Amino acid sequence: EEMKAEEIVKTKEEEKVKEEAKAQEIAKAKEEEKVREIEKVKEEAKAQEIARAKEEEKVREMEKAKEEARAQEIAKAKEKEKE
């Protein structure tokens, strides 16, 4: 009878250890998922930053082209005035 009680206690302790290990495994998996999500957000933010920088560069190039065209127009107008 005493052996049965010890056996039951031992079995319950083993189950408790298994459940704790399972809970830790779940917590670890959730933490890893959180890390992956953070990395994904960082990657997306980086991609958006790169896209924004490229867009700004494109705008600067267009502004530069407009300035050059305007300068050429002024130069042409001045050249015609001389004639």
Secondary structure, 3 states (H helix, E strand, C coil): CHHHHHHHHHHHHHHHHHHHHHHHHHHHHHHHHHHHHHHHHHHHHHHHHHHHHHHHHHHHHHHHHHHHHHHHHHHHHHHHHHC
